[in-house]
Structures are given as structure tokens and as C-alpha cells.
Amino acid sequence: MLRLIQKGGAEAIGTFGMVFIGCGAAALSVQSPQLLSHAHVSLAFGLVASSMIYAVGHLSGAHFNPVVSLAFVISKHFPARQLLVYWVAQFTGAILAIGLLSFLFPSGASFGVTLPSIDLIRALVWEIVLTFFLVFVIIAVATDTRAEGTMAGAAIGATVTICSLVGGSFTGASMNPARTLGPALFARQFENIWIYFIGPAIGAALAAIVYRLIRCDSDETS
């Protein structure tokens, strides 16, 4: 039990760092657009994701995202009995990060609230597709021993950046229910929040299933 609590603590810290830096950059880009652009915010999310993965990946697996944990359960690389602890840790880390940002920033900051700028069906599909690519990369580099494990953090961070650059203007490119819920709570903006729970969950589940289908054992690779 103590070991699981420690892993949950690592998840909370990693999620806190990712949301604090990423959403902090998003808030700053709104208040001072001359300092940070959309590209800078995307890069901030990617870089902090990489940094946190290298910092605590060896402790908890560095999920930092409820749907990533779900995908690992589906792909049978994570015990289902630990899922609730990870979810609590991830949502707690995200909420605490936004809570600190709300204290540090002037009132009225949005902290990167994810809202669709297109119709809901297209927004849902965007979140499904973006999350699919993110989780597909995560499962590939984190669970397959044939992948270059030392580059996992860089690969995942790069994918976060790319997905944010491509889909950010349409949905905010959340790909993470915890990252969405934190800002939504403090901004009291819950309209269409279901997109950012259902879309990533579907995308993550599809990624886990697809990688399992195309994965081949080392003796079958040729």
C-alpha cells in the first residue's frame, strides 16, 4: 500500500508540474500575447511533459493523464486495481496546479480553459484523433522493449507539442481530462466539458487496441 501511495505522489507531482507550466504559459499568452504565442504554449506543454517523464517516470510510469492510465489497463500493462489511485492523484495534481496559478496570476486569468471553436462533433473527433496519436506513441515507447526507452520522454514531449500545434486552435488540444478539469473548475466553465472526457477516453482506448493488434513478437518481426 505504501508503494502505491508513493507512486500516486509521483503522479500528482508530475501532473502538477505539467499543468502548472503548460496552463501557466497559456494564461500568460492571453495576458501578454507579445511574449508568448500559440506555438510557445505548445512547446511549453511538450517540454514540461518530457521533463516530468524523465523526473518521475521510473517511479510511477509517468502517466500524468487519466486516459493514459486507462489505456495501460486496456493493453494489460497496468493493474486495474491501481487505476483509481492514479486518477485521484492526477486530478488532484491538476487542480492544485491551477489553484496555485489562480493565486499567482491577476484575477480574470483563464489558465488555458479548453473550449471548442468548431461544432461539437468535429471537436469530439479532433480530441479522439489527437489523443489516439499521443497514446499510441506512449504505448509504443513505454511498453515495447524493442523501442528506444531512453528517448521515450523526448518522443512523448514532441508528440504533445505537435498535437497542440495542429489541434490547439480547434479544441485547445487537451487530450487529458485532468488538464481540462483544473482550469474549468476555477473558471467555472463547464460547457461542453464532456468532449474532453469522452473524446480522449475513446482515442486512448483505440490506441491501446490498435497497438495490440499490430504488435508482433520479436521473433515474428521479420
N, C-alpha and C positions, 0 to 999 in steps of 0.2 A: 504493500500500500504506500509506504514511504517513497519507493522508487517511482510510482505512478504520480504522486504529488509533485515530486521533483521534475518529472517530465512535463507535467502541467504547468509548473512555474516557468520552465524554459519556453514553452509555447506562449504563455502570457507575455513574457518579456519580448520575445521575438515579434509577436503580433503588435505589441505596444510600439516597438521601435519602427516597424514598417508603417503603421498607421500614423504615428506622430510625425515622422519625416515626410511621408507622402502627402498626407492631408494638410500638413503644415505648409508644404510647398504650394498645394492647391489654393489654400487660403491666401497666401502671400501673392500668388499670381493674380488673384481677383483684386486685392487691395493695391498692389503695385505692379501692374502689367508690364511696366517698362523694365522691371527687374527680372521677372520670370514669365516665360511663355508656356504654352501648352506642351511644347517639346521638352522644356526644362522640367516640368512637373512629371512627365512620363519618365524622364531619365532619373528623377529623384526616386520614384517608386521602384524602378528597376535596380538602381544601385543599392538602395536600403534593403531590398529583398535579398540581393546577393550577400550583402554584409551580414545580415541576420542569419542566413543559412549557414555561412561559414562559422559564425559565432556559436550557434547552439544546435546545428544540425546533428552533431554527434551525441547530443544529449536527448533530444526529443524526436528527431527526424525532420524538424523544421517544416511543419505543415503550414502554420500561420493562417489557415483558411479552413472553415468547416467542410467545404465540399471536397477539398483535397483529402482530408481525413476520411470522408465518406468514400471517395474513390479508392483509397488504400484498403478499406474494408471490403469493397466490392471485388478488388483484384486479389484479395486474400493476402495482403502484405501488412495488415494491421488488425489487431484483435478488436472485434466489435464491442467487447465489454469495456474497452478503454475510450470508446468514442465520446460518451457523454462528458467525461473529464476533459478531453481535448476541446470539445465545443464550449464548455463553460470557460476554460482558460482563454480561448481565442476571442470570444465575445467580451470577456472581462478586460483583456488587454486592449482591445479596440476602443471600448467605452472609456477606459481610464485615459487613454491617449487623447481622445477628443476632449475629455474633461479638463486635462491639463492645458490643451491648446485654447480652450474657451476662457481659461484664466489668463493665459499669456497674451492672447490677441485682444484687440479692442472689441467692444460689443458689436454685434451685427455680422461677424465673420461667418461664412458658411461651412468652412472646413471641408470642402470638396464633396458636398452633398451630391449624390448621383441621381440625376433626373434625365429622362429620355427627351431628346429634342426631335424625335420622329414618332410615328404612330407606334402603338404598343406592341403589335405583332412583330414589326421589324426590329423594335428594340429588344424584344424577347429573343429573337433569332440571333441578333448580334451578341447578346450575352451568352447564349448557348455556344455559338461558334468560337468566340474568343476564349471562353473557359475550356472548351474542348482542346484547343491548341495548347493552352497553358498546362492543363493537367496531363495531356498526352506527353509533353516534354518532361514534366515532373516524374511521371511514372517510368518513362524510358530511362532517364538518367539516375533515378534514385532507387529503382528496384531491380534493374537488369545488371548483373555483374559484368556483362560484356561491354557496357557503356563506360566512358571515361569518368569515373566517380569524382576525381579531383576538380573536374570542370562543371560539376552539377550546379553549383551556385551561380557561376557565370552564365550558363545556358538558361537557367530559370530566370535570372535577372534580365537577361536580354529579351526573353520572351515576354516578360511583363512590360518592358519598355515598348517593344514592337506592338503588342496588342493595345496598349494605351495610346500610342501614336495613331494607330489605324482607327480604333473604335471609340476613342475618348470623346470626340465631338458629337457622337450619336447617343451614347448612353453613359458616358463617364468611364466606361470600361472597368467596371467594378470587379467582376469575376470572383467576388468574395463577399458573402453575406455579412460577415463581421465588419469589414471595411465600410459597407453601406450603412449598417445599423447604427454605428457610433455617431457619425455626423447627423443622421436622420433624427436621432433622439434629441440632440442638443439644438438642432434647427427646427424641431417639431414638424418635420416634413416627411410624411408617410405616404403621400400619394404615389400610387403605382410601385410601392416598395416590393410588392410581390414579384416583380420582374427580376429583381436582384437576389431573390432566394430560389425561385423556380428555375430560371434560366441557367445560372451556374450549377445547380444540382443536376439538371439534365445533361449539360455539357460535360461535367465531371464524370457522371455515370457512363456516358457514351465513350469517353476517352478510355476509361478503365476496361470497358468491354471490348472496344476495338483493339487496344494494345494486346489484350489477352488473346484475341483471335489471330492476330498477325505474328505474335511472338513465336519464335521457333527455338528449340533447344540447340545448344552449341554444336551437337553432332549432326544436326539437320541443316545448319546454316548454308552449307554449300549446295 
